[in-house]
C-alpha cells in the first residue's frame, strides 16, 4: 500500500492513518492461477549479490559507466560493478534513509531521515548539508550539481564539488504529498520535476521555471481525493517524456517544446516505460495496460497478472519485464501483452523496478537485500 505524508497538517496525517487501517482490514482479491506458460522467450540468471541491510526502501537504480549505486534503509550505500556483480565499495552512514541514492558514476548522494544531505565519493564522505524538509525521491546528480525534490514541494540545487546551495524553488501545492519516489530527471539543459500533478522544466543554473504542464488536475472534496503527485519512474524517448500521476492519469509531453501531447485516465501507482510504439503501465489492480505512444489511444491490455501487486514495467527489445510481490518475474509480449515466460526468484517482493543493463538484460533489487541480474537471450 502506498504511504502518504502531510508535512504541515497533523490532522491530515491522522485521517490517513485511520484510512490506512480501514483499507488494510479489507481482504484483497486473490490472484487467478496462471498455470503453465509456453516459454517463447528465455529468462536466464546472470549473477546475484547479497547486499545486506534492510532494502525495504523502494528506489530507482542509477546505472552509469558499468556501475550501479543503491542505498539500504538502514543507511548502507553500495556501488556495484554491473558486469560482474561484485561490490566496488560500500559505506555505512549509520543513519536511516527515506529514499534511494543519486549517482553519476563517481559520487553518491543520499538524504537521511533527519534531513541531512550526504555526498559520498569513493567510500568517503565529501560533505553534508542540513535540509529544511524530508524527501522520498532519489537525489539527482547531473552537470556537477545535486538536485533534490523535497516533501514541502521545493526543488533545490547544490554544487557537487563543495556543497554550496545554489538555489531553491518553492511551490505551493496540495496539503498531502505521496511518500514515494517522485519525478526528478535531466532533459537536455533542463531539470524536469514533478510538482503535484504538473511536470515542470527548470533552468538548472538558477531554478527558473521554463514551462509547466498539467498531467492531472486535483479533484475531490478532501485532501486525500485531491492527491495527484507524479511518480517515478518516467520514460524518455527522444523528446517524448511520459509519466504517471498517482491513481489519476498517464500522459506524454514534448519536453523540447514544452507541450502536452496527450493524457489518459489511469488508476495506477507505479511508473511507466515504453518504446517508440507503445507506452506501458501497471494498474493498481494488476492489469497491464498499453497505449499508443504517439496518440494515447489504447493499444492492448491483459489481466493475466491481475491482483499481483506489480512493479513498474521495463521495456526491452525481447519483451516487457515486470515483477510481483511474490517474487515472480514475467516477460510479456510488447505487441499484445501475451505471457512469454515466468520465473520464480528468491525475492520477497522487489524494492526497485527491473532496470536495463548496458550490456543487455536487467537488474532488480529485492526486498530481502539481493541484487539479481538476468539476461534475455
C-alpha positions in Angstrom: 0.0 0.0 0.0 1.3 3.5 -0.8 2.2 5.8 2.1 1.3 9.4 2.3 2.6 12.3 4.3 1.3 15.7 5.3 4.2 18.0 6.0 2.2 20.7 7.7 -1.2 19.3 8.6 -1.1 16.9 11.6 -4.8 16.2 11.4 -4.5 15.0 7.8 -1.8 12.5 8.9 -4.3 11.2 11.5 -7.0 10.8 8.8 -4.6 9.0 6.6 -3.6 6.6 9.5 -7.3 5.8 10.0 -7.8 5.4 6.3 -4.8 3.0 6.0 -6.2 0.9 8.9 -9.5 0.6 7.2 -8.0 -0.2 3.8 -5.7 -2.8 5.3 -8.6 -4.6 7.0 -10.4 -5.1 3.7 -9.5 -8.5 2.2 -7.6 -8.3 -1.1 -8.9 -10.3 -4.1 -6.9 -13.4 -4.7 -4.9 -13.6 -8.0 -6.1 -16.0 -10.6 -3.9 -19.1 -11.3 -1.6 -18.5 -14.2 -0.8 -22.2 -14.9 1.8 -23.4 -17.2 3.3 -21.0 -19.7 4.7 -22.0 -23.1 8.1 -20.4 -22.9 8.9 -18.4 -26.1 11.4 -16.0 -24.5 14.2 -17.4 -22.2 15.0 -15.6 -19.0 18.3 -16.6 -17.5 20.2 -15.6 -14.4 23.5 -13.7 -14.8 24.6 -13.0 -11.2 23.3 -12.2 -7.8 24.7 -10.2 -4.9 23.6 -10.2 -1.3 24.0 -6.5 -0.2 22.9 -6.9 3.4 21.0 -4.4 5.4 17.3 -3.5 5.1 16.2 -3.0 1.5 12.5 -2.5 2.0 13.2 1.0 0.7 11.7 1.5 -2.8 14.2 3.3 -5.0 15.4 4.0 -8.5 18.6 2.3 -9.5 21.1 4.6 -11.3 23.5 2.8 -13.7 26.4 4.8 -15.0 29.6 3.5 -16.8 29.0 -0.1 -15.8 28.4 0.8 -12.2 25.3 0.9 -10.1 24.5 2.6 -6.8 21.9 1.7 -4.2 21.2 2.6 -0.6 19.6 0.5 2.1 17.0 1.8 4.5 19.5 1.5 7.5 22.0 3.7 5.6 24.5 1.4 3.9 25.5 2.8 0.5 26.8 0.3 -2.2 28.4 0.8 -5.6 28.4 -2.4 -7.7 30.1 -3.5 -11.0 27.1 -4.5 -13.2 29.2 -6.7 -15.4 30.4 -9.0 -12.7 28.1 -8.3 -9.8 30.9 -7.5 -7.5 30.7 -4.8 -4.9 33.3 -2.0 -5.6 32.8 -0.2 -2.3 30.3 0.4 0.4 29.9 2.9 3.2 27.7 2.7 6.4 26.2 6.1 7.3 24.7 4.5 10.5 21.5 6.5 9.8 18.0 5.7 8.5 17.2 6.8 4.9 13.8 7.7 3.3 14.9 7.5 -0.3 17.5 5.8 -2.5 20.8 7.0 -3.8 21.6 9.5 -6.6 24.7 8.6 -8.7 26.8 10.0 -11.5 29.4 7.2 -11.8 31.7 8.8 -9.1 29.7 10.4 -6.4 26.7 9.1 -4.4 24.1 11.4 -2.8 21.6 10.3 -0.1 19.4 12.0 2.4 18.9 10.8 5.9 15.5 10.7 7.8 16.9 13.6 9.9 17.0 15.7 6.7 20.8 15.7 6.1 22.1 15.5 2.6 25.3 13.5 2.4 27.5 13.2 -0.6 30.0 10.2 -0.7 32.9 9.8 -3.1 34.9 6.5 -3.3 33.7 5.4 0.1 34.4 8.6 1.9 32.0 11.5 2.9 32.8 14.6 0.8 30.3 16.9 2.5 27.0 17.2 4.4 24.2 19.8 4.4 21.1 20.2 6.5 17.8 20.4 4.6 14.5 22.1 5.6 12.3 19.1 4.9 12.3 15.4 4.2 12.5 13.8 0.8 11.2 10.5 -0.6 12.8 10.9 -4.0 16.3 9.8 -5.1 18.6 12.8 -5.4 19.7 13.5 -9.0 23.4 14.2 -9.7 23.9 15.9 -13.1 26.0 18.7 -14.5 28.2 18.8 -11.4 25.1 19.6 -9.3 23.0 17.7 -6.8 19.2 18.3 -7.2 16.6 17.5 -4.6 12.8 17.3 -4.6 11.6 17.8 -1.1 8.3 16.9 0.7 7.4 20.5 1.2 7.3 20.8 -2.7 10.5 22.6 -3.0 13.3 21.9 -5.5 16.9 22.6 -4.5 20.3 22.6 -6.2 23.8 22.2 -4.6 27.3 22.5 -6.0 28.6 18.9 -6.2 32.2 19.9 -5.5 31.7 21.9 -2.3 28.1 21.5 -1.1 27.2 25.2 -1.6 23.5 25.7 -2.0 22.9 27.3 -5.4 19.1 27.9 -5.5 15.7 26.9 -4.1 12.4 26.9 -6.0 9.5 26.7 -3.6 6.0 25.9 -4.9 2.7 25.8 -3.0 0.5 22.8 -3.6 -1.9 20.3 -2.0 -1.6 19.6 1.7 -0.6 16.0 1.2 2.4 14.5 -0.6 3.0 11.0 -1.7 5.6 9.1 0.4 7.0 7.6 -2.7 9.8 8.2 -5.2 8.8 11.2 -7.4 9.9 12.6 -10.7 13.3 14.3 -11.0 15.3 13.9 -14.2 17.6 15.7 -16.7 16.4 16.5 -20.2 18.9 18.3 -22.4 19.7 21.5 -20.4 16.6 21.3 -18.3 15.7 19.8 -14.9 12.3 18.1 -15.1 10.5 17.8 -11.7 7.1 16.6 -10.7 5.3 19.4 -8.7 2.0 17.9 -7.7 0.2 16.8 -10.8 2.3 19.0 -13.0 5.6 18.4 -14.8 7.9 21.4 -14.8 11.1 22.2 -16.7 13.6 24.3 -14.8 16.8 26.1 -15.6 19.4 24.0 -13.7 21.5 27.2 -13.2 19.0 29.2 -11.3 15.8 27.2 -10.8 13.7 29.5 -13.1 10.7 27.6 -14.4 10.7 27.4 -18.2 7.4 25.6 -18.6 4.8 23.7 -16.6 2.3 21.2 -18.0 -0.6 19.5 -16.1 -0.6 15.7 -16.3 -3.5 15.6 -13.9 -5.6 18.2 -12.1 -6.5 17.9 -8.4 -10.2 17.0 -7.9 -12.3 16.0 -5.0 -13.7 17.4 -1.8 -10.8 16.5 0.6 -7.0 16.4 0.6 -6.8 12.7 0.0 -9.0 12.8 -3.1 -7.0 15.7 -4.4 -3.6 14.0 -4.2 -2.1 13.7 -7.8 1.7 13.6 -7.3 3.7 12.4 -10.3 5.5 9.1 -9.5 8.8 7.5 -10.7 9.8 6.2 -13.0 9.1 8.3 -16.1 10.3 7.2 -19.6 12.0 9.2 -22.2 12.4 8.6 -26.0 14.0 11.5 -27.9 11.8 14.5 -27.0 8.9 12.4 -25.7 8.7 12.2 -21.9 5.9 10.1 -20.4 4.9 9.9 -16.8 2.1 8.8 -14.4 0.1 10.9 -12.0 -0.8 8.8 -8.9 -4.1 7.0 -9.4 -5.3 9.6 -11.9 -3.7 9.9 -15.4 -0.8 8.9 -17.6 0.5 11.3 -20.2 3.3 12.3 -22.6 4.8 15.7 -23.3 7.1 17.1 -25.9 9.8 18.2 -23.5 11.7 20.2 -26.2 8.6 22.3 -27.0 7.0 22.3 -23.6 3.7 21.0 -24.9 1.3 18.3 -23.7 0.9 15.5 -26.3 -1.8 13.6 -24.6 -3.1 12.3 -21.2 -5.5 9.5 -20.4 -7.2 8.3 -17.2 -5.4 5.5 -15.4 -5.6 4.2 -11.9 -2.1 3.1 -11.0 0.7 3.9 -8.5 3.8 2.8 -10.4 5.8 4.4 -13.2 5.7 3.7 -16.9 8.0 2.5 -19.7 7.8 2.0 -23.4 9.4 2.2 -26.8 8.6 4.2 -30.0 5.4 2.2 -30.5 3.7 1.9 -27.1 3.7 3.2 -23.5 3.0 0.6 -20.9 1.9 0.8 -17.3 0.6 -1.4 -14.5 -2.7 -0.5 -13.0 -3.4 -0.7 -9.3 -5.4 -4.0 -9.8 -2.6 -5.7 -11.7 -3.9 -5.1 -15.2 -1.1 -4.3 -17.6 -2.2 -1.5 -20.0 -0.6 -0.2 -23.2 -1.2 3.0 -25.1 -0.1 4.2 -28.5 2.9 6.4 -27.6 2.2 9.0 -30.3 -1.6 9.3 -29.8 -2.5 7.9 -26.4 -5.0 5.5 -28.0 -5.5 2.2 -26.2 -3.3 -0.4 -27.8 -3.9 -3.5 -25.6 -4.3 -4.7 -22.0 -4.1 -8.0 -20.2 -5.4 -9.3 -16.9 -3.2 -12.4 -16.7 -1.3 -10.8 -13.7 -4.4 -9.2 -12.0 -4.1 -8.6 -8.2 -0.4 -9.5 -8.1 0.9 -6.1 -6.9 3.2 -5.4 -9.9 6.4 -3.3 -10.2 7.0 -0.7 -12.8 7.5 -2.3 -16.1 10.7 -2.5 -18.1 10.6 -2.4 -21.9 13.3 -4.4 -23.7 13.8 -5.5 -27.3 12.8 -9.0 -26.3 9.7 -8.1 -24.4 8.2 -6.4 -21.4 9.5 -7.4 -17.9 7.6 -6.9 -14.7 7.8 -8.4 -11.2 5.3 -9.1 -8.5 5.0 -9.1 -4.7 5.5 -12.9 -4.6 9.0 -12.7 -6.2 7.9 -13.8 -9.7 9.3 -12.2 -12.8 7.3 -12.2 -16.0 8.1 -11.5 -19.7 5.2 -10.3 -21.8 4.9 -9.5 -25.5 5.1 -5.8 -26.2 2.8 -6.3 -29.2 -0.2 -7.8 -27.4 0.6 -8.5 -23.7 0.7 -12.3 -24.1 2.8 -14.1 -21.5 6.1 -15.3 -22.8 7.7 -16.6 -19.6 7.5 -16.6 -15.8 10.4 -17.3 -13.4 10.2 -17.6 -9.6 13.1 -15.9 -7.8 14.3 -15.9 -4.2 12.8 -12.4 -3.7 10.3 -11.5 -1.1 9.0 -8.8 -3.4 11.0 -6.1 -5.1 12.4 -2.8 -3.9 13.1 -1.4 -7.5 11.8 -1.8 -10.9 13.6 -4.1 -13.3 16.4 -1.8 -14.7 18.1 -2.3 -18.0 21.8 -3.2 -18.0 24.0 -1.5 -20.6 25.3 -4.9 -21.8 21.8 -6.3 -22.2 19.4 -7.9 -19.7 18.3 -6.2 -16.5 19.0 -6.0 -12.7 16.4 -5.7 -10.0 16.7 -5.1 -6.2 14.7 -7.4 -3.9 13.2 -6.5 -0.5 15.3 -9.2 1.1 18.6 -7.5 0.3 19.7 -9.0 -3.0 20.6 -7.7 -6.4 19.5 -10.1 -9.1 20.7 -9.8 -12.7 19.2 -11.6 -15.7 19.7 -11.9 -19.4 17.1 -12.2 -22.2 18.8 -14.2 -24.9 
